Amino acid sequence: MTVAPFPDPLGPAPAGPWPEDGPAEAAARATAAILADFTGGAHRGVIVDSPPGAGKSTLVVATTLELAGAGERLMIVAQTNEQVDDLADKIATRDPSLTIGRLHKDGFQVPERVIRHPGVRASKKIDDVASCSVVLATADKWAYVSGHTWQWAIIDEAYQMRSDKLLAIAALFERALFVGDPGQLDPFSVVDTERWAGLAWDPLQSAVAVTARLNDLPVHRLPVSWRLPASAAPLVSEAFYPFTPFRSGTGPGERVLELAGPGSPVTGTPAAWDRALEEAAATGWALHELPSRHTIRTDADAVRACAGLATRLVERGAVAHDEHGSHRVNAARIAIGAAHNDQVAAIRAAGVPDGVTVDTANRLQGREYDVTIVLHPLSGRRDATAFHLESGRLCVLTSRHRHACVVVARAGIPELLDAHPSTGRVRLNEPVKFPDGWEANQAVLAHLAAHRVPG
Amino acid sequence: MSVVTSYARALAVREGRAQPVATVRHLHLAADPLVFIPLRLAGEAAAPLGAMVGSHPARPHLLVVPQPRNRDLRFAFMAELARIMLPYIEGRAAATETVPGKNERERYLDAPQVIVPGRGAVEFVRLLGRSTRFRSADGPYPVDPAVPVLGQWLTFLYERTEFAGSSALVPMTEALSLHWATGQSPMEDANLATLLAWICPPPGHTGQEAAAAAEDPVRWPPAGPDTDPGFDARVLRPAIDAYDASGSPEPVREALRGQLEPTWRLMWQAVELLRGRPEAASVGDRWAADRDRYTREVARVAEGGPPRGRRDQAGSAAARLWDMESARQSYDAQRAYDDPLVMAEHRATGKAFAGEVVHVDRERTILLPGGKKPVSRPLVTVRTADPVRLAPGKKVFSAHRRRQSGEVIELDGDLVVVQLNDQLAKGAGVPGVGDAVCFTELDLGGRIRPGFPAAEETPWTHGGPPAAYVPTDEDAKEDWS
C-alpha cells in the first residue's frame, strides 16, 4: 500500500534553506547562523537538529574552537566515552595549542588516540582539569561534578540524553548548545512507569524534548547529509524527517560501488546473495527477501543470509569511488545491524569475516560504514510491538552507509504492518511524536519493493 | 518470556501442574501480614463497594458500602477501614535498631506488609489513597480525621510497589508467578483462582481440569477489584435496591460476603504456600529498605507532613527514577545470585556462565596504566558448557563471592579466562582447580545517587523553580473523589 503523508501538525513545512545554493554553501550558512545565535547571547540555549552524517561533530569542533579562540572556557557533554574520546581527538587535532581536560571515571583507560596529544590532560578529578580551556566528559561523569561553573556548554547527542541527566548537570553552565539527531532512538529506562507521563519535565523524555517544551529556544537544522548517498538521503529524509527535509552532499553518480570479479564463491553459496549485492551496488538499496514464514527471533535462514552477504562482499573485493577518491571496501568498512542482542550473537556465531562490525541499532548510533547489511526488525514476526515499530531503530539501521544498504527480511512485512496498526496509548498532555513508526516502516518498505531480490 | 520460563510452562502443560521457577522465596513474608481484598462498583474509577481485611485467616473483617453512589457512605467506609488498617500499620513502629555507618540512623525492626490479590487491587489502592489523602477533617465536605491519614499510608504502600523487590504491598498473583510457571498464559495467571488451581490441583485432577473449574465465577468469584457482571446484575443490584427501600445494609453485606470469602481462603492458602519456601539470602536486605522507608514515613506523618503531591517536581522525579532503576538493577542481580534456577535463565541467554575451574594462575601480576608497582591480577580458566555471550573486556562478577569483580580476558571454545580484580587479600578470593564457579555481568549496583536540585533550585532547562503547593478547600471539591 502507499501511505499518504500525514499533515504537518505544526503547519506547512518550510522549504529547504536556500535551494539555489550548493550543499557546501547551505551547510556553511547554517553553521554560521548557529554560531551567531549561540554566541550572540540572546538565548540561554540553542538547539541544532542534525540528520544522519550532517556534520554534527564538525559543528561541535567549530563552535569549540570559536569560543576557546575568544578566550572563553567551556564544557562539553557527550553520552558515551567513545563519543567523548572522538571529540577530544578531533579538537586536539584541529588546535594542538588548546588545553583540553578529559574527565573520566575511576579505572577508565583513556585511549592512545586522545592522550597522544600534548594539550590533553586526562584525570578522574575535576580539580585537575578545571583550568583547561575545554573540559570533556560523559553526562554520567558530569553528574558527580560540583563546585565549578562554566559560561558555555555544548551537549552532544542531546536527543539520546535523558532529561534527568541534564537536570543533574544543569547547574554547571549558563548557556548551552544542544546538538543531536531527533530521528534516532529515544533514551530508554529499565523501569516501566507512567508516573510522569504528560509532565513537562518527565525524566524519561530526552533532554531536548524537556528543555524545548519549557523554554522558547531557537531551533536550527543542518541541511545536508555528507554521509548518505544521493540514493538514500531522499528516502531517509521523507520517512524519518517528514517535516525537516535534508539532502545529500553528493549528487547521483558521484558515489559508485564497484564489485570486482565474481571472486571464488564457496560451493553452495546462493546466487541470490550475489544478485542482492549487485542490486545494492547498482542502486544503493537491495531487499534480500526470504520466503514468508513466522520464525523465532534468531531466524536461521536470515542470520545465515546476513553473515553470507558480508562474506561474499569481502570475497568479491568491492571498490568504492567517492568525492575523496577510491578505496577498497574492506571488512572494517562493513557493518551488520540487527534489533536484538541475541540476533547479533547468532550472526557473529554464523561466521562473519574478521573486522566486520555486527551490532544492535543502539550501538550503531553515530557510526558510519561504506556498506551496511540490516536484519529487518520485523522479519518473520507475528506481531509488530512498539519496540519493533520504533522509527528510530529503523532510521539508525538504514542511515549508517555511504554507499549501499542491503536489507534482509522475510516476505510479508507489509501485511504484518496492516494487521497491526499503531495503537500506542495516547496520554493527556503529552506531545505527539513524529514520525509515526508504522508509517515510517511502510515508507521504507514501499521504496525497497523496487529493489527486491528473492532469496 | 525467557527460555527457562517458556520451558517450565511447556513442562507444566505436560505434567498437568505448575512447575517451580525459583528454588527460594524472593519476597519477605511477615508473620502476620494484612490481607486486603477491595471491591469497587463497576463503571466507577474509585468507588469502593466493599472489602475483606484482616491479619488472621479466622478473623476477617467485612466492610461494605450499601449504596456506593453515596459519597458520605464511601467516606464512612474509608473511616471504618482506617480503624482496622491504621492500628496495624502504625503498630509496626515499636522496637528500633541502630543502623551504623556514615548515615547513622534508627530503624524500626518491623514494617507493615499488606497483601492484595493482584495488580488491579494495587492500582485501586493508589486510587483510594489519591481520593482520600487530600481530604480534610474541617472545611467543606469534612471527613473523619483518620481518613486522610489512611490516604497517606495507602499512597505510601502504593509508591513502594514502584520499587522492584519491595514487599510492603504485595500483589499475590505476581508473587506466585515469581515462583511457579503454569500451563496457562501470563494473562490468565492474573486470576488467583486458576493460578492456585495449577499450583495445587485437587487430588485426582490435572492443573488444566482444576483451572477450568476455577474459571466458574459463581464458585470462584473474581478476586476484584472488579466484580462479576452476572453478580452485579442478578445479586448486587437487587441488594442495593433493597437498601434504598429499607435502609438495611444486610442484603448487600450478605451478597459481598459470598463474593469475598472464597478469595479470602485462596489468599491465605497462597500465603501458606509461599511460607513453605525458604527465604532467599537477599530478602532481608530488601526488607530492611522497606523498613527504612517506613521509619521515615512514620516520622513524616507524625510531624504532620503534607500529603504527597499530585505530581513530582523535576528534581524529585529524577531522584525517584534513579532510585527505581537502581532498585530494579539490584533486584534482578540479587535474585540471580540467590537462586540457581534464576541464574539458569541468564546462563541460557549468555549473560552468565558456570563451570569448573581447570587452571589458575595465582601469581600473575600486571602493571596498571599509570601505576608504578605491579599488582596481583590472578587468572582463572573455566570450562563451561554454557553459550557464553560476554565479549573480552566485559566486566563480570562472581556469583559465589558477591561483589568480587573481574574481567573476561579470552574465550576459546568451551574455555573462558577471567582476570580477578579485587577481594584478593592474601589470595583468599582465588578459587582452586576443580571448584565450581559462576560469573555474570549482572551488577548488584549500589552506586551513590548524583545530586539533583531541590524544587526551589530547579534550573532554567527544567522550567525554573515551581510555585509551592498550598492546600486549599478546592482539594475537597474534586469532581471524581
Interface residues (C-beta under 8 A of the other chain):
Chain A: R44 G45 Q109 A143 Y144 S146 S163 D164 L166 L167 A168 A170 A171 A176 S189 V190 V191 T193 R195 W196 L199 A200 W201 D202 P203 L204 A207 V210 T211 L214 N215 N341 D342 A345
Chain B: E162 A164 R311 D312 Q313 A314 G315 A317 A318 R320 L321 W322 M324 E325 R328 Q329 T349 G350 P369 R389 I448 P450 G451 F452 P453 E457 P459 W460 T461 H462 G463
